Amino acid sequence: MAALALTVVPVAGGATLDTTAVAAAGGGDTAPCGPGRFLYVFNGDASPHTVTIATPGTVSGVAIADVTVTVAAGKTAAVPLSNMFRGATGRAAITYDGVTSVKVGAFELGT
């Protein structure tokens, strides 16, 4: 898994998400979790792709289902990276059903 670097979106001026994003890794990626953080996904492929974020927690001993987001062809998605995705490494584990023409980035809203 590749470790996505966190980019802060400044309050003044914003950020161009698509130019900061990188190619999604075939074996998946990790990203830092926390308030105001999100995963940006751009699907430049002709087919939809599903992004899965592992949810390592449990409630009363029952596993919480992983979160899946399907991104249509040519579309983007923003997925909050809340602390519920924080794994043993302190980062979210993210996988993709395919990575052809998929770009991703980890962002944090500036304060």
OpenMM code with the backbone's topology and positions (N, CA, C; nanometers):
from openmm import Vec3, app, unit

residues = "MET ALA ALA LEU ALA LEU THR VAL VAL PRO VAL ALA GLY GLY ALA THR LEU ASP THR THR ALA VAL ALA ALA ALA GLY GLY GLY ASP THR ALA PRO CYS GLY PRO GLY ARG PHE LEU TYR VAL PHE ASN GLY ASP ALA SER PRO HIS THR VAL THR ILE ALA THR PRO GLY THR VAL SER GLY VAL ALA ILE ALA ASP VAL THR VAL THR VAL ALA ALA GLY LYS THR ALA ALA VAL PRO LEU SER ASN MET PHE ARG GLY ALA THR GLY ARG ALA ALA ILE THR TYR ASP GLY VAL THR SER VAL LYS VAL GLY ALA PHE GLU LEU GLY THR".split()
positions = [
    Vec3(0.0844, -0.1191, 0.0000),
    Vec3(0.0000, 0.0000, 0.0000),
    Vec3(0.0880, 0.1242, 0.0000),
    Vec3(0.0453, 0.2226, -0.0775),
    Vec3(0.1163, 0.3496, -0.0812),
    Vec3(0.0555, 0.4435, 0.0226),
    Vec3(0.1392, 0.5228, 0.0864),
    Vec3(0.0932, 0.6189, 0.1876),
    Vec3(0.0674, 0.7531, 0.1205),
    Vec3(-0.0587, 0.7932, 0.1168),
    Vec3(-0.0926, 0.9231, 0.0589),
    Vec3(-0.0512, 1.0337, 0.1547),
    Vec3(0.0131, 1.1359, 0.1009),
    Vec3(0.0507, 1.2523, 0.1807),
    Vec3(-0.0724, 1.3406, 0.1989),
    Vec3(-0.0799, 1.4053, 0.3129),
    Vec3(-0.1924, 1.4942, 0.3435),
    Vec3(-0.1631, 1.6338, 0.2893),
    Vec3(-0.2582, 1.6887, 0.2138),
    Vec3(-0.2475, 1.8239, 0.1608),
    Vec3(-0.3521, 1.9101, 0.2299),
    Vec3(-0.3099, 2.0211, 0.2875),
    Vec3(-0.4036, 2.1126, 0.3534),
    Vec3(-0.4613, 2.2074, 0.2492),
    Vec3(-0.5936, 2.2174, 0.2475),
    Vec3(-0.6628, 2.3110, 0.1596),
    Vec3(-0.6691, 2.4448, 0.2332),
    Vec3(-0.5935, 2.5452, 0.1887),
    Vec3(-0.5893, 2.6720, 0.2617),
    Vec3(-0.7224, 2.7469, 0.2549),
    Vec3(-0.7525, 2.8183, 0.3615),
    Vec3(-0.8761, 2.8962, 0.3669),
    Vec3(-0.8751, 3.0033, 0.2586),
    Vec3(-0.7640, 3.0700, 0.2428),
    Vec3(-0.7508, 3.1738, 0.1408),
    Vec3(-0.6957, 3.1117, 0.0130),
    Vec3(-0.7763, 3.1058, -0.0894),
    Vec3(-0.7259, 3.0595, -0.2178),
    Vec3(-0.7635, 2.9187, -0.2565),
    Vec3(-0.8020, 2.8367, -0.1616),
    Vec3(-0.8414, 2.7001, -0.1944),
    Vec3(-0.7260, 2.6187, -0.2490),
    Vec3(-0.7572, 2.5087, -0.3148),
    Vec3(-0.6564, 2.4205, -0.3735),
    Vec3(-0.7156, 2.3532, -0.4970),
    Vec3(-0.6307, 2.3210, -0.5908),
    Vec3(-0.6728, 2.2489, -0.7092),
    Vec3(-0.6519, 2.1013, -0.6815),
    Vec3(-0.7581, 2.0310, -0.6489),
    Vec3(-0.7487, 1.8927, -0.6056),
    Vec3(-0.6952, 1.8004, -0.7137),
    Vec3(-0.7398, 1.8207, -0.8379),
    Vec3(-0.7007, 1.7280, -0.9431),
    Vec3(-0.5516, 1.7325, -0.9751),
    Vec3(-0.4865, 1.8456, -0.9575),
    Vec3(-0.3435, 1.8526, -0.9875),
    Vec3(-0.2586, 1.7987, -0.8724),
    Vec3(-0.3160, 1.7889, -0.7530),
    Vec3(-0.2447, 1.7356, -0.6367),
    Vec3(-0.2613, 1.5843, -0.6272),
    Vec3(-0.3680, 1.5314, -0.6847),
    Vec3(-0.3967, 1.3876, -0.6771),
    Vec3(-0.2910, 1.3066, -0.7520),
    Vec3(-0.2760, 1.1806, -0.7086),
    Vec3(-0.1797, 1.0884, -0.7680),
    Vec3(-0.2527, 0.9628, -0.8153),
    Vec3(-0.1858, 0.8826, -0.8935),
    Vec3(-0.2462, 0.7570, -0.9403),
    Vec3(-0.2747, 0.6652, -0.8224),
    Vec3(-0.3926, 0.6066, -0.8205),
    Vec3(-0.4281, 0.5103, -0.7161),
    Vec3(-0.3375, 0.3885, -0.7293),
    Vec3(-0.2912, 0.3361, -0.6162),
    Vec3(-0.2019, 0.2198, -0.6163),
    Vec3(-0.2818, 0.0904, -0.6311),
    Vec3(-0.2327, 0.0009, -0.7142),
    Vec3(-0.2999, -0.1266, -0.7382),
    Vec3(-0.3215, -0.2077, -0.6119),
    Vec3(-0.2283, -0.1994, -0.5173),
    Vec3(-0.2412, -0.2732, -0.3918),
    Vec3(-0.3145, -0.1958, -0.2849),
    Vec3(-0.3646, -0.0772, -0.3192),
    Vec3(-0.4363, 0.0076, -0.2239),
    Vec3(-0.3486, 0.1184, -0.1708),
    Vec3(-0.4087, 0.2064, -0.0938),
    Vec3(-0.3412, 0.3215, -0.0353),
    Vec3(-0.3782, 0.3330, 0.1115),
    Vec3(-0.3017, 0.4139, 0.1840),
    Vec3(-0.3395, 0.4525, 0.3195),
    Vec3(-0.3432, 0.6043, 0.3247),
    Vec3(-0.4212, 0.6559, 0.4185),
    Vec3(-0.4324, 0.8008, 0.4323),
    Vec3(-0.4580, 0.8354, 0.5786),
    Vec3(-0.4112, 0.9534, 0.6228),
    Vec3(-0.4364, 0.9946, 0.7597),
    Vec3(-0.5844, 1.0250, 0.7822),
    Vec3(-0.6324, 0.9934, 0.9023),
    Vec3(-0.7726, 1.0151, 0.9390),
    Vec3(-0.7834, 1.1310, 1.0363),
    Vec3(-0.9026, 1.1852, 1.0482),
    Vec3(-0.9293, 1.2860, 1.1491),
    Vec3(-1.0299, 1.3880, 1.1011),
    Vec3(-1.0714, 1.4755, 1.1913),
    Vec3(-1.1700, 1.5781, 1.1565),
    Vec3(-1.1215, 1.6665, 1.0421),
    Vec3(-1.2111, 1.6951, 0.9491),
    Vec3(-1.1797, 1.7832, 0.8374),
    Vec3(-1.0965, 1.7186, 0.7278),
    Vec3(-1.0712, 1.5891, 0.7366),
    Vec3(-0.9909, 1.5202, 0.6351),
    Vec3(-1.0823, 1.4394, 0.5433),
    Vec3(-1.0424, 1.4332, 0.4152),
    Vec3(-1.1223, 1.3577, 0.3200),
    Vec3(-1.0352, 1.3002, 0.2090),
    Vec3(-1.0875, 1.1958, 0.1463),
    Vec3(-1.0238, 1.1324, 0.0321),
    Vec3(-1.0906, 1.1855, -0.0934),
    Vec3(-1.0113, 1.2383, -0.1842),
    Vec3(-1.0599, 1.2844, -0.3145),
    Vec3(-1.0324, 1.1726, -0.4142),
    Vec3(-1.1336, 1.1363, -0.4928),
    Vec3(-1.1187, 1.0311, -0.5935),
    Vec3(-1.1689, 1.0853, -0.7271),
    Vec3(-1.0845, 1.0749, -0.8295),
    Vec3(-1.1260, 1.1092, -0.9654),
    Vec3(-1.1183, 0.9833, -1.0504),
    Vec3(-1.2281, 0.9475, -1.1136),
    Vec3(-1.2333, 0.8297, -1.1997),
    Vec3(-1.2348, 0.8748, -1.3452),
    Vec3(-1.1188, 0.8716, -1.4088),
    Vec3(-1.1082, 0.9100, -1.5491),
    Vec3(-1.1306, 0.7939, -1.6444),
    Vec3(-1.1676, 0.6790, -1.5921),
    Vec3(-1.1899, 0.5586, -1.6728),
    Vec3(-1.3286, 0.5641, -1.7368),
    Vec3(-1.3519, 0.4762, -1.8345),
    Vec3(-1.4821, 0.4668, -1.9000),
    Vec3(-1.5806, 0.3817, -1.8206),
    Vec3(-1.5327, 0.3179, -1.7141),
    Vec3(-1.6181, 0.2328, -1.6303),
    Vec3(-1.6210, 0.2858, -1.4877),
    Vec3(-1.7285, 0.2576, -1.4130),
    Vec3(-1.7312, 0.2980, -1.2727),
    Vec3(-1.6298, 0.2168, -1.1922),
    Vec3(-1.5830, 0.2737, -1.0814),
    Vec3(-1.4922, 0.2030, -0.9910),
    Vec3(-1.5415, 0.2186, -0.8486),
    Vec3(-1.5197, 0.1136, -0.7681),
    Vec3(-1.5614, 0.1143, -0.6289),
    Vec3(-1.4393, 0.1289, -0.5389),
    Vec3(-1.4499, 0.2223, -0.4463),
    Vec3(-1.3464, 0.2478, -0.3459),
    Vec3(-1.3972, 0.1892, -0.2147),
    Vec3(-1.3117, 0.1134, -0.1455),
    Vec3(-1.3487, 0.0554, -0.0167),
    Vec3(-1.2547, 0.1075, 0.0899),
    Vec3(-1.3117, 0.1574, 0.1995),
    Vec3(-1.2322, 0.2030, 0.3138),
    Vec3(-1.2631, 0.1095, 0.4299),
    Vec3(-1.1589, 0.0449, 0.4798),
    Vec3(-1.1758, -0.0519, 0.5885),
    Vec3(-1.2195, 0.0190, 0.7160),
    Vec3(-1.3131, -0.0426, 0.7860),
    Vec3(-1.3595, 0.0071, 0.9149),
    Vec3(-1.3188, -0.0964, 1.0195),
    Vec3(-1.2059, -0.0706, 1.0900),
    Vec3(-1.1508, -0.1726, 1.1792),
    Vec3(-1.2230, -0.1890, 1.3127),
    Vec3(-1.3186, -0.1053, 1.3429),
    Vec3(-1.3825, -0.1091, 1.4745),
    Vec3(-1.4925, -0.2122, 1.4880),
    Vec3(-1.5375, -0.2271, 1.6119),
    Vec3(-1.6501, -0.3135, 1.6434),
    Vec3(-1.7422, -0.2418, 1.7412),
    Vec3(-1.8676, -0.2871, 1.7444),
    Vec3(-1.9641, -0.2388, 1.8422),
    Vec3(-2.0182, -0.3621, 1.9115),
    Vec3(-1.9968, -0.3711, 2.0410),
    Vec3(-2.0395, -0.4872, 2.1190),
    Vec3(-1.9897, -0.6176, 2.0576),
    Vec3(-1.8668, -0.6153, 2.0056),
    Vec3(-1.8060, -0.7341, 1.9480),
    Vec3(-1.8461, -0.7650, 1.8054),
    Vec3(-1.9312, -0.6825, 1.7455),
    Vec3(-1.9754, -0.7043, 1.6084),
    Vec3(-1.9000, -0.6073, 1.5173),
    Vec3(-1.8397, -0.6601, 1.4113),
    Vec3(-1.7619, -0.5780, 1.3188),
    Vec3(-1.8499, -0.4745, 1.2501),
    Vec3(-1.7942, -0.3554, 1.2325),
    Vec3(-1.8613, -0.2502, 1.1569),
    Vec3(-1.8281, -0.2731, 1.0101),
    Vec3(-1.9282, -0.2668, 0.9232),
    Vec3(-1.9069, -0.2916, 0.7805),
    Vec3(-1.8146, -0.1865, 0.7200),
    Vec3(-1.7295, -0.2311, 0.6262),
    Vec3(-1.6448, -0.1376, 0.5530),
    Vec3(-1.7331, -0.0441, 0.4716),
    Vec3(-1.6802, 0.0727, 0.4399),
    Vec3(-1.7536, 0.1709, 0.3603),
    Vec3(-1.7119, 0.1577, 0.2148),
    Vec3(-1.8098, 0.1499, 0.1248),
    Vec3(-1.7808, 0.1455, -0.0180),
    Vec3(-1.8473, 0.2643, -0.0871),
    Vec3(-1.7747, 0.3214, -0.1818),
    Vec3(-1.8264, 0.4329, -0.2600),
    Vec3(-1.7991, 0.4013, -0.4066),
    Vec3(-1.9027, 0.4020, -0.4882),
    Vec3(-1.8858, 0.3805, -0.6311),
    Vec3(-1.8775, 0.5160, -0.6995),
    Vec3(-1.7709, 0.5332, -0.7780),
    Vec3(-1.7484, 0.6589, -0.8500),
    Vec3(-1.7734, 0.6317, -0.9983),
    Vec3(-1.8726, 0.6998, -1.0531),
    Vec3(-1.9096, 0.6807, -1.1933),
    Vec3(-1.7955, 0.7245, -1.2858),
    Vec3(-1.7977, 0.6739, -1.4070),
    Vec3(-1.6974, 0.7101, -1.5069),
    Vec3(-1.6952, 0.8612, -1.5277),
    Vec3(-1.5755, 0.9192, -1.5238),
    Vec3(-1.5599, 1.0627, -1.5465),
    Vec3(-1.6006, 1.1515, -1.4305),
    Vec3(-1.6310, 1.0938, -1.3166),
    Vec3(-1.6798, 1.1708, -1.2016),
    Vec3(-1.5780, 1.1722, -1.0876),
    Vec3(-1.6066, 1.2564, -0.9885),
    Vec3(-1.5235, 1.2655, -0.8692),
    Vec3(-1.6080, 1.2362, -0.7456),
    Vec3(-1.5380, 1.2037, -0.6369),
    Vec3(-1.6046, 1.1823, -0.5085),
    Vec3(-1.5136, 1.2351, -0.3983),
    Vec3(-1.5750, 1.2803, -0.2914),
    Vec3(-1.5038, 1.3198, -0.1700),
    Vec3(-1.5595, 1.2338, -0.0572),
    Vec3(-1.4703, 1.1588, 0.0087),
    Vec3(-1.5131, 1.0664, 0.1141),
    Vec3(-1.4497, 1.1101, 0.2457),
    Vec3(-1.5287, 1.1477, 0.3459),
    Vec3(-1.4714, 1.1879, 0.4754),
    Vec3(-1.3852, 1.0758, 0.5337),
    Vec3(-1.2705, 1.1135, 0.5876),
    Vec3(-1.1796, 1.0172, 0.6516),
    Vec3(-1.1867, 1.0357, 0.8031),
    Vec3(-1.3013, 1.0025, 0.8585),
    Vec3(-1.3220, 1.0197, 1.0020),
    Vec3(-1.2374, 0.9202, 1.0809),
    Vec3(-1.2297, 0.9417, 1.2094),
    Vec3(-1.1495, 0.8546, 1.2963),
    Vec3(-1.2009, 0.7117, 1.3022),
    Vec3(-1.3225, 0.6857, 1.2565),
    Vec3(-1.3729, 0.5472, 1.2585),
    Vec3(-1.2953, 0.4579, 1.1625),
    Vec3(-1.2197, 0.5174, 1.0692),
    Vec3(-1.1388, 0.4406, 0.9746),
    Vec3(-0.9957, 0.4192, 1.0241),
    Vec3(-0.9616, 0.4754, 1.1378),
    Vec3(-0.8237, 0.4681, 1.1887),
    Vec3(-0.7878, 0.3247, 1.2250),
    Vec3(-0.6885, 0.2714, 1.1546),
    Vec3(-0.6411, 0.1356, 1.1804),
    Vec3(-0.5271, 0.1357, 1.2802),
    Vec3(-0.4618, 0.0229, 1.2947),
    Vec3(-0.3517, 0.0077, 1.3904),
    Vec3(-0.2359, 0.1014, 1.3604),
    Vec3(-0.2199, 0.1407, 1.2344),
    Vec3(-0.1118, 0.2318, 1.1951),
    Vec3(-0.1503, 0.3782, 1.2131),
    Vec3(-0.2756, 0.4035, 1.2510),
    Vec3(-0.3240, 0.5406, 1.2632),
    Vec3(-0.3743, 0.5974, 1.1313),
    Vec3(-0.3789, 0.5135, 1.0286),
    Vec3(-0.4203, 0.5574, 0.8958),
    Vec3(-0.5360, 0.4718, 0.8451),
    Vec3(-0.6099, 0.5241, 0.7498),
    Vec3(-0.7170, 0.4487, 0.6848),
    Vec3(-0.6562, 0.3587, 0.5779),
    Vec3(-0.7114, 0.2377, 0.5624),
    Vec3(-0.6709, 0.1448, 0.4572),
    Vec3(-0.7753, 0.1513, 0.3459),
    Vec3(-0.7289, 0.1836, 0.2244),
    Vec3(-0.8184, 0.2084, 0.1113),
    Vec3(-0.7818, 0.1135, -0.0023),
    Vec3(-0.8825, 0.0491, -0.0603),
    Vec3(-0.8590, -0.0368, -0.1758),
    Vec3(-0.9552, 0.0018, -0.2877),
    Vec3(-0.9245, -0.0465, -0.4076),
    Vec3(-1.0010, -0.0118, -0.5269),
    Vec3(-1.0295, -0.1387, -0.6065),
    Vec3(-1.1447, -0.1431, -0.6720),
    Vec3(-1.1747, -0.2600, -0.7562),
    Vec3(-1.0978, -0.2542, -0.8873),
    Vec3(-1.0429, -0.1397, -0.9183),
    Vec3(-0.9598, -0.1183, -1.0367),
    Vec3(-0.8967, 0.0189, -1.0259),
    Vec3(-0.7806, 0.0365, -1.0871),
    Vec3(-0.7107, 0.1650, -1.0728),
    Vec3(-0.6839, 0.2334, -1.2060),
    Vec3(-0.7352, 0.1775, -1.3151),
    Vec3(-0.7145, 0.2386, -1.4453),
    Vec3(-0.7719, 0.3799, -1.4463),
    Vec3(-0.6867, 0.4778, -1.4695),
    Vec3(-0.7256, 0.6203, -1.4780),
    Vec3(-0.7895, 0.6740, -1.3503),
    Vec3(-0.7580, 0.6140, -1.2352),
    Vec3(-0.8111, 0.6626, -1.1081),
    Vec3(-0.7014, 0.7404, -1.0354),
    Vec3(-0.7353, 0.8636, -0.9958),
    Vec3(-0.6430, 0.9479, -0.9205),
    Vec3(-0.7030, 0.9763, -0.7822),
    Vec3(-0.6184, 0.9817, -0.6807),
    Vec3(-0.6656, 1.0030, -0.5441),
    Vec3(-0.5749, 1.1010, -0.4706),
    Vec3(-0.6279, 1.1573, -0.3639),
    Vec3(-0.5501, 1.2449, -0.2787),
    Vec3(-0.6145, 1.2538, -0.1420),
    Vec3(-0.5304, 1.2784, -0.0397),
    Vec3(-0.5796, 1.2967, 0.0969),
    Vec3(-0.5696, 1.4450, 0.1292),
    Vec3(-0.6801, 1.5033, 0.1718),
    Vec3(-0.6864, 1.6463, 0.1967),
    Vec3(-0.7429, 1.6773, 0.3339),
    Vec3(-0.7057, 1.7948, 0.3850),
    Vec3(-0.7573, 1.8443, 0.5113),
    Vec3(-0.8018, 1.9879, 0.4905),
    Vec3(-0.9202, 2.0202, 0.5398),
    Vec3(-0.9703, 2.1562, 0.5276),
    Vec3(-0.8941, 2.2465, 0.6241),
    Vec3(-0.8422, 2.3576, 0.5725),
    Vec3(-0.7700, 2.4520, 0.6568),
    Vec3(-0.8639, 2.5258, 0.7510),
    Vec3(-0.8054, 2.5783, 0.8575),
    Vec3(-0.8885, 2.6520, 0.9540),
    Vec3(-0.8488, 2.7973, 0.9590),
] * unit.nanometer
topology = app.Topology()
chain = topology.addChain("A")
for resn in residues:
    res = topology.addResidue(resn, chain)
    for name in ("N", "CA", "C"):
        topology.addAtom(name, app.Element.getBySymbol(name[0]), res)
